[in-house]
Structure formats: structure tokens, C-alpha cells
């Protein structure tokens, strides 16, 4: 790689890698997510959420499922405590992603404040992108590269919500619904493709199988129970039948 400026190290500069991260928003995953936020903007407006609130929650909550949970809780008239718990349970799924990604982003001189800031932007799309490309980035430029993608993606979606909120009355409701549900399909296929351990795939399969069952047995807690039971089952199945084909203890 050639130097981009006199005296620059062979790997480039923070600005160069930030720009390379920004260019990754010109990709199918980013396009699908932005399409989903088109649907979200229409959903927020139809639910009676004010313009400023819809834009604000996109910036500070960011994870789309948590935003949907918040709007649903508001529409159901829930008080602040159960709403807080519901949104937290929806977002806690991102904690393992942050825990796994931060060591890959950290370099010798990386500041903790930088990692805390970037952790806000960790969601499924940025997680998938990081799994695909972060290993190709020199370690000391990884925070710049990830920030270039994740911060730009968030900013773009804030703009999408702001624009579509004002225009959503002219978009047919079925179109908004289809765009809204593109994201879960993409999340499922992307997580499967980027899974580093076979236990992750086992957890996805068990969760999909248990979801309809718990929906019939406990519809108010179906996703939570499917996630907990499916995840625990996947852990023990993975230990009993490791990827190499040998059972635990052999």
C-alpha cells in the first residue's frame, strides 16, 4: 500500500481508514437496513410518535427492534418501568456482540472512551460488517474503520427517518410493512453466515423451533423464553457434540 501523504506510515492514516469504513455503507446490508428504517418511519408516524421523538430515538436507541418495542409499549399505555424493562431485554442481546468485538478493535494506544463511544453503534449490521472485514484492517486503525462505517450508517438512518417521516403518507402501508420486515430476514441469514462457532447455529435453530411453541404456551414471553431455553440447550448440545465430532471428555 502506498503512502497517502509524506511521512505517513505504510498502512495509511486514521482519516484514510475512516473513509474506507464510510464506503462500506454502499453495500447490500446497509441498503437493507436503511430500507427497514423507511418502514420504521412510517410505523412511528402511524403510531402517533412525533417527528422529533422518532428521530431522537433512532439516534440514542439505534437498535431497530428496541425502537419498535418502545413504540409498542407507548401505544399499549405501559408505564415507564415495564417499558424500560422491555426495551432493555430487547437490547441486552447486543451485549455479547460488544464483548466479543471490543478486543478486536482495541490496539495498544486505544482509549477506553473511544471504545465506549463506538459500542453504542454495535448492532447486527455493524457486527456482521466487522466480522467480515475487521481482520483485514491494521489493528491501530480498526477503531477508525469501524467508526467510519457505524457512525455513518447511524447518521444516514437518522436522515432516512427524518425524510420518510414527512413523506410516509404517500407510501402505501403494505410497502412500508415489506420494507420493515426485510431486516429480520437479513439478520437471520447474516448471523448464520458469519457464525464463528457451531453453537451459534444450534442456538438459532433451537430458537426458531421453540418460538412457535412458546407463542402458544406463553405468548407474552415467547421470544424471551425461546431465547433463554434455546440458548441454554444450544450450549449443552454444543458441549456434548463439539464441532470436531468428539464428545466432551474424549
Rosetta blueprint (number, residue, H / E / L):
1 X L
2 X L
3 X L
4 X L
5 X L
6 X L
7 X L
8 X L
9 X L
10 X L
11 X L
12 X L
13 X L
14 X H
15 X H
16 X H
17 X H
18 X H
19 X H
20 X H
21 X H
22 X H
23 X H
24 X L
25 X L
26 X L
27 X L
28 X H
29 X H
30 X H
31 X H
32 X H
33 X H
34 X H
35 X H
36 X H
37 X H
38 X H
39 X H
40 X H
41 X H
42 X H
43 X H
44 X H
45 X H
46 X H
47 X L
48 X L
49 X L
50 X L
51 X H
52 X H
53 X H
54 X H
55 X H
56 X H
57 X H
58 X H
59 X H
60 X H
61 X L
62 X L
63 X L
64 X H
65 X H
66 X H
67 X H
68 X H
69 X H
70 X H
71 X H
72 X H
73 X H
74 X H
75 X H
76 X L
77 X L
78 X L
79 X L
80 X H
81 X H
82 X H
83 X H
84 X H
85 X H
86 X H
87 X H
88 X H
89 X H
90 X H
91 X H
92 X H
93 X H
94 X H
95 X H
96 X H
97 X H
98 X H
99 X H
100 X H
101 X H
102 X H
103 X H
104 X H
105 X H
106 X L
107 X L
108 X L
109 X L
110 X L
111 X L
112 X H
113 X H
114 X H
115 X H
116 X H
117 X H
118 X H
119 X H
120 X L
121 X L
122 X L
123 X L
124 X H
125 X H
126 X H
127 X H
128 X H
129 X H
130 X H
131 X H
132 X H
133 X H
134 X H
135 X H
136 X H
137 X L
138 X L
139 X H
140 X H
141 X H
142 X H
143 X H
144 X H
145 X H
146 X H
147 X H
148 X H
149 X H
150 X H
151 X H
152 X H
153 X H
154 X H
155 X H
156 X H
157 X H
158 X H
159 X H
160 X H
161 X H
162 X H
163 X H
164 X H
165 X H
166 X H
167 X H
168 X H
169 X H
170 X H
171 X L
172 X L
173 X H
174 X H
175 X H
176 X H
177 X H
178 X H
179 X H
180 X H
181 X L
182 X H
183 X H
184 X H
185 X H
186 X H
187 X H
188 X H
189 X H
190 X H
191 X H
192 X H
193 X H
194 X H
195 X L
196 X L
197 X L
198 X H
199 X H
200 X H
201 X H
202 X H
203 X H
204 X H
205 X H
206 X H
207 X H
208 X H
209 X H
210 X H
211 X H
212 X H
213 X H
214 X H
215 X H
216 X H
217 X H
218 X L
219 X L
220 X L
221 X L
222 X H
223 X H
224 X H
225 X H
226 X H
227 X H
228 X H
229 X H
230 X H
231 X H
232 X H
233 X H
234 X H
235 X H
236 X H
237 X H
238 X H
239 X H
240 X H
241 X L
242 X L
243 X L
244 X L
245 X L
246 X L
247 X L
248 X L
249 X L
250 X L
